[in-house]
Structures are given as structure tokens and as C-alpha cells.
Amino acid sequence: MNQPVPPELPGTKPPTKEYTWRDSWLQLHMLNAPV
């Protein structure tokens, strides 16, 4: 399976169906991670 490279900055991820699940856990990390 080809995994897309995770975006370094939030909001830079392209509107692709492959980023649907990534966006899910990514948002959780952003909320849980004190950035």
C-alpha cells in the first residue's frame, strides 16, 4: 500500500481521499499534542 507523506504543517494536506483517515488521527494529535 502506498502511504502518502504526512504534511509537516497543519492545513497543507491536499483534499485527497487518502488523507481522510490521516486527517482524523492527525487532528487528535494536534489537539492532544501541546504545540
N, CA, C, O and CB atoms as a CASP TS submission, in Angstrom:
PFRMAT TS
TARGET T0000
AUTHOR 0000-0000-0000
METHOD Language model
MODEL 1
PARENT N/A
ATOM      1  N   MET     1       0.845  -1.214   0.000  1.00  0.00           N
ATOM      2  CA  MET     1       0.000   0.000   0.000  1.00  0.00           C
ATOM      3  C   MET     1       0.873   1.254   0.000  1.00  0.00           C
ATOM      4  O   MET     1       1.813   1.374   0.786  1.00  0.00           O
ATOM      5  CB  MET     1      -0.952   0.012   1.236  1.00  0.00           C
ATOM      6  N   ASN     2       0.550   2.170  -0.881  1.00  0.00           N
ATOM      7  CA  ASN     2       1.333   3.404  -0.953  1.00  0.00           C
ATOM      8  C   ASN     2       0.822   4.426   0.048  1.00  0.00           C
ATOM      9  O   ASN     2      -0.295   4.929  -0.075  1.00  0.00           O
ATOM     10  CB  ASN     2       1.292   3.989  -2.369  1.00  0.00           C
ATOM     11  N   GLN     3       1.658   4.729   1.048  1.00  0.00           N
ATOM     12  CA  GLN     3       1.246   5.698   2.064  1.00  0.00           C
ATOM     13  C   GLN     3       1.768   7.085   1.707  1.00  0.00           C
ATOM     14  O   GLN     3       2.973   7.270   1.537  1.00  0.00           O
ATOM     15  CB  GLN     3       1.751   5.276   3.461  1.00  0.00           C
ATOM     16  N   PRO     4       0.870   8.057   1.595  1.00  0.00           N
ATOM     17  CA  PRO     4       1.240   9.444   1.286  1.00  0.00           C
ATOM     18  C   PRO     4       2.069  10.055   2.408  1.00  0.00           C
ATOM     19  O   PRO     4       1.863   9.733   3.579  1.00  0.00           O
ATOM     20  CB  PRO     4      -0.016  10.292   1.043  1.00  0.00           C
ATOM     21  N   VAL     5       2.997  10.927   2.063  1.00  0.00           N
ATOM     22  CA  VAL     5       3.839  11.557   3.083  1.00  0.00           C
ATOM     23  C   VAL     5       3.007  12.526   3.918  1.00  0.00           C
ATOM     24  O   VAL     5       2.354  13.418   3.377  1.00  0.00           O
ATOM     25  CB  VAL     5       5.037  12.296   2.429  1.00  0.00           C
ATOM     26  N   PRO     6       3.033  12.345   5.241  1.00  0.00           N
ATOM     27  CA  PRO     6       2.261  13.210   6.140  1.00  0.00           C
ATOM     28  C   PRO     6       2.747  14.655   6.058  1.00  0.00           C
ATOM     29  O   PRO     6       3.954  14.900   6.052  1.00  0.00           O
ATOM     30  CB  PRO     6       2.358  12.702   7.590  1.00  0.00           C
ATOM     31  N   PRO     7       1.833  15.602   5.995  1.00  0.00           N
ATOM     32  CA  PRO     7       2.165  17.028   5.907  1.00  0.00           C
ATOM     33  C   PRO     7       2.901  17.513   7.146  1.00  0.00           C
ATOM     34  O   PRO     7       2.586  17.098   8.261  1.00  0.00           O
ATOM     35  CB  PRO     7       0.901  17.853   5.705  1.00  0.00           C
ATOM     36  N   GLU     8       3.880  18.392   6.953  1.00  0.00           N
ATOM     37  CA  GLU     8       4.642  18.898   8.097  1.00  0.00           C
ATOM     38  C   GLU     8       3.838  19.980   8.830  1.00  0.00           C
ATOM     39  O   GLU     8       3.890  20.096  10.054  1.00  0.00           O
ATOM     40  CB  GLU     8       6.015  19.463   7.633  1.00  0.00           C
ATOM     41  N   LEU     9       3.094  20.765   8.045  1.00  0.00           N
ATOM     42  CA  LEU     9       2.297  21.830   8.640  1.00  0.00           C
ATOM     43  C   LEU     9       0.818  21.521   8.505  1.00  0.00           C
ATOM     44  O   LEU     9       0.371  21.046   7.461  1.00  0.00           O
ATOM     45  CB  LEU     9       2.620  23.178   7.990  1.00  0.00           C
ATOM     46  N   PRO    10       0.056  21.790   9.560  1.00  0.00           N
ATOM     47  CA  PRO    10      -1.386  21.535   9.556  1.00  0.00           C
ATOM     48  C   PRO    10      -2.110  22.417   8.548  1.00  0.00           C
ATOM     49  O   PRO    10      -1.902  23.630   8.518  1.00  0.00           O
ATOM     50  CB  PRO    10      -1.967  21.757  10.947  1.00  0.00           C
ATOM     51  N   GLY    11      -2.959  21.808   7.723  1.00  0.00           N
ATOM     52  CA  GLY    11      -3.710  22.599   6.754  1.00  0.00           C
ATOM     53  C   GLY    11      -3.073  22.561   5.371  1.00  0.00           C
ATOM     54  O   GLY    11      -3.610  23.114   4.411  1.00  0.00           O
ATOM     55  N   THR    12      -1.909  21.895   5.282  1.00  0.00           N
ATOM     56  CA  THR    12      -1.225  21.843   3.988  1.00  0.00           C
ATOM     57  C   THR    12      -1.544  20.548   3.264  1.00  0.00           C
ATOM     58  O   THR    12      -1.094  20.325   2.140  1.00  0.00           O
ATOM     59  CB  THR    12       0.289  21.983   4.170  1.00  0.00           C
ATOM     60  N   LYS    13      -2.328  19.694   3.920  1.00  0.00           N
ATOM     61  CA  LYS    13      -2.656  18.402   3.315  1.00  0.00           C
ATOM     62  C   LYS    13      -3.675  18.583   2.188  1.00  0.00           C
ATOM     63  O   LYS    13      -4.684  19.264   2.370  1.00  0.00           O
ATOM     64  CB  LYS    13      -3.204  17.426   4.382  1.00  0.00           C
ATOM     65  N   PRO    14      -3.422  17.988   1.044  1.00  0.00           N
ATOM     66  CA  PRO    14      -4.315  18.081  -0.117  1.00  0.00           C
ATOM     67  C   PRO    14      -5.628  17.355   0.138  1.00  0.00           C
ATOM     68  O   PRO    14      -5.651  16.376   0.884  1.00  0.00           O
ATOM     69  CB  PRO    14      -3.635  17.504  -1.364  1.00  0.00           C
ATOM     70  N   PRO    15      -6.723  17.813  -0.464  1.00  0.00           N
ATOM     71  CA  PRO    15      -8.046  17.206  -0.283  1.00  0.00           C
ATOM     72  C   PRO    15      -8.142  15.862  -0.982  1.00  0.00           C
ATOM     73  O   PRO    15      -8.882  15.718  -1.955  1.00  0.00           O
ATOM     74  CB  PRO    15      -9.135  18.136  -0.804  1.00  0.00           C
ATOM     75  N   THR    16      -7.404  14.882  -0.494  1.00  0.00           N
ATOM     76  CA  THR    16      -7.422  13.562  -1.128  1.00  0.00           C
ATOM     77  C   THR    16      -8.100  12.553  -0.222  1.00  0.00           C
ATOM     78  O   THR    16      -8.040  12.667   1.002  1.00  0.00           O
ATOM     79  CB  THR    16      -5.996  13.098  -1.467  1.00  0.00           C
ATOM     80  N   LYS    17      -8.742  11.569  -0.823  1.00  0.00           N
ATOM     81  CA  LYS    17      -9.454  10.561  -0.036  1.00  0.00           C
ATOM     82  C   LYS    17      -8.468   9.736   0.790  1.00  0.00           C
ATOM     83  O   LYS    17      -8.861   9.052   1.735  1.00  0.00           O
ATOM     84  CB  LYS    17     -10.286   9.640  -0.956  1.00  0.00           C
ATOM     85  N   GLU    18      -7.183   9.804   0.427  1.00  0.00           N
ATOM     86  CA  GLU    18      -6.174   9.031   1.159  1.00  0.00           C
ATOM     87  C   GLU    18      -5.826   9.730   2.475  1.00  0.00           C
ATOM     88  O   GLU    18      -5.258   9.127   3.385  1.00  0.00           O
ATOM     89  CB  GLU    18      -4.898   8.840   0.294  1.00  0.00           C
ATOM     90  N   TYR    19      -6.177  11.004   2.554  1.00  0.00           N
ATOM     91  CA  TYR    19      -5.844  11.767   3.760  1.00  0.00           C
ATOM     92  C   TYR    19      -7.016  11.827   4.733  1.00  0.00           C
ATOM     93  O   TYR    19      -6.957  12.499   5.764  1.00  0.00           O
ATOM     94  CB  TYR    19      -5.411  13.180   3.385  1.00  0.00           C
ATOM     95  N   THR    20      -8.102  11.097   4.376  1.00  0.00           N
ATOM     96  CA  THR    20      -9.287  11.137   5.235  1.00  0.00           C
ATOM     97  C   THR    20      -8.970  10.572   6.610  1.00  0.00           C
ATOM     98  O   THR    20      -9.209  11.218   7.631  1.00  0.00           O
ATOM     99  CB  THR    20     -10.447  10.356   4.597  1.00  0.00           C
ATOM    100  N   TRP    21      -8.429   9.363   6.625  1.00  0.00           N
ATOM    101  CA  TRP    21      -8.127   8.726   7.916  1.00  0.00           C
ATOM    102  C   TRP    21      -6.933   9.409   8.572  1.00  0.00           C
ATOM    103  O   TRP    21      -6.853   9.483   9.799  1.00  0.00           O
ATOM    104  CB  TRP    21      -7.844   7.213   7.730  1.00  0.00           C
ATOM    105  N   ARG    22      -6.001   9.909   7.752  1.00  0.00           N
ATOM    106  CA  ARG    22      -4.836  10.592   8.315  1.00  0.00           C
ATOM    107  C   ARG    22      -5.266  11.872   9.022  1.00  0.00           C
ATOM    108  O   ARG    22      -4.773  12.205  10.100  1.00  0.00           O
ATOM    109  CB  ARG    22      -3.803  10.909   7.212  1.00  0.00           C
ATOM    110  N   ASP    23      -6.199  12.581   8.387  1.00  0.00           N
ATOM    111  CA  ASP    23      -6.683  13.824   8.979  1.00  0.00           C
ATOM    112  C   ASP    23      -7.323  13.553  10.330  1.00  0.00           C
ATOM    113  O   ASP    23      -7.242  14.366  11.251  1.00  0.00           O
ATOM    114  CB  ASP    23      -7.684  14.517   8.045  1.00  0.00           C
ATOM    115  N   SER    24      -7.967  12.385  10.429  1.00  0.00           N
ATOM    116  CA  SER    24      -8.644  12.011  11.674  1.00  0.00           C
ATOM    117  C   SER    24      -7.654  11.936  12.828  1.00  0.00           C
ATOM    118  O   SER    24      -7.789  12.653  13.819  1.00  0.00           O
ATOM    119  CB  SER    24      -9.368  10.665  11.512  1.00  0.00           C
ATOM    120  N   TRP    25      -6.660  11.067  12.696  1.00  0.00           N
ATOM    121  CA  TRP    25      -5.709  10.887  13.798  1.00  0.00           C
ATOM    122  C   TRP    25      -4.790  12.092  13.918  1.00  0.00           C
ATOM    123  O   TRP    25      -4.255  12.375  14.990  1.00  0.00           O
ATOM    124  CB  TRP    25      -4.879   9.608  13.596  1.00  0.00           C
ATOM    125  N   LEU    26      -4.612  12.802  12.800  1.00  0.00           N
ATOM    126  CA  LEU    26      -3.757  13.984  12.816  1.00  0.00           C
ATOM    127  C   LEU    26      -4.379  15.070  13.688  1.00  0.00           C
ATOM    128  O   LEU    26      -3.690  15.735  14.462  1.00  0.00           O
ATOM    129  CB  LEU    26      -3.525  14.509  11.383  1.00  0.00           C
ATOM    130  N   GLN    27      -5.700  15.237  13.549  1.00  0.00           N
ATOM    131  CA  GLN    27      -6.390  16.240  14.356  1.00  0.00           C
ATOM    132  C   GLN    27      -6.293  15.884  15.831  1.00  0.00           C
ATOM    133  O   GLN    27      -6.113  16.760  16.677  1.00  0.00           O
ATOM    134  CB  GLN    27      -7.865  16.363  13.931  1.00  0.00           C
ATOM    135  N   LEU    28      -6.412  14.588  16.139  1.00  0.00           N
ATOM    136  CA  LEU    28      -6.318  14.140  17.524  1.00  0.00           C
ATOM    137  C   LEU    28      -4.942  14.460  18.087  1.00  0.00           C
ATOM    138  O   LEU    28      -4.813  14.888  19.234  1.00  0.00           O
ATOM    139  CB  LEU    28      -6.603  12.632  17.629  1.00  0.00           C
ATOM    140  N   HIS    29      -3.914  14.248  17.266  1.00  0.00           N
ATOM    141  CA  HIS    29      -2.546  14.525  17.708  1.00  0.00           C
ATOM    142  C   HIS    29      -2.349  16.020  17.939  1.00  0.00           C
ATOM    143  O   HIS    29      -1.680  16.439  18.883  1.00  0.00           O
ATOM    144  CB  HIS    29      -1.528  14.006  16.674  1.00  0.00           C
ATOM    145  N   MET    30      -2.948  16.812  17.052  1.00  0.00           N
ATOM    146  CA  MET    30      -2.801  18.269  17.164  1.00  0.00           C
ATOM    147  C   MET    30      -3.478  18.771  18.439  1.00  0.00           C
ATOM    148  O   MET    30      -2.986  19.686  19.098  1.00  0.00           O
ATOM    149  CB  MET    30      -3.402  18.979  15.921  1.00  0.00           C
ATOM    150  N   LEU    31      -4.624  18.149  18.776  1.00  0.00           N
ATOM    151  CA  LEU    31      -5.362  18.572  19.970  1.00  0.00           C
ATOM    152  C   LEU    31      -4.693  18.051  21.236  1.00  0.00           C
ATOM    153  O   LEU    31      -4.661  18.734  22.259  1.00  0.00           O
ATOM    154  CB  LEU    31      -6.818  18.085  19.905  1.00  0.00           C
ATOM    155  N   ASN    32      -4.159  16.833  21.155  1.00  0.00           N
ATOM    156  CA  ASN    32      -3.533  16.216  22.333  1.00  0.00           C
ATOM    157  C   ASN    32      -2.100  16.698  22.513  1.00  0.00           C
ATOM    158  O   ASN    32      -1.591  16.766  23.632  1.00  0.00           O
ATOM    159  CB  ASN    32      -3.557  14.688  22.214  1.00  0.00           C
ATOM    160  N   ALA    33      -1.458  17.029  21.402  1.00  0.00           N
ATOM    161  CA  ALA    33      -0.065  17.468  21.476  1.00  0.00           C
ATOM    162  C   ALA    33       0.021  18.982  21.711  1.00  0.00           C
ATOM    163  O   ALA    33      -0.506  19.765  20.920  1.00  0.00           O
ATOM    164  CB  ALA    33       0.685  17.086  20.184  1.00  0.00           C
ATOM    165  N   PRO    34       0.677  19.383  22.782  1.00  0.00           N
ATOM    166  CA  PRO    34       0.840  20.813  23.103  1.00  0.00           C
ATOM    167  C   PRO    34       1.805  21.490  22.146  1.00  0.00           C
ATOM    168  O   PRO    34       2.998  21.593  22.434  1.00  0.00           O
ATOM    169  CB  PRO    34       1.334  20.987  24.542  1.00  0.00           C
ATOM    170  N   VAL    35       1.303  21.949  21.020  1.00  0.00           N
ATOM    171  CA  VAL    35       2.190  22.574  20.023  1.00  0.00           C
ATOM    172  C   VAL    35       2.309  24.066  20.314  1.00  0.00           C
ATOM    173  O   VAL    35       3.007  24.781  19.595  1.00  0.00           O
ATOM    174  CB  VAL    35       1.657  22.341  18.573  1.00  0.00           C
TER
END
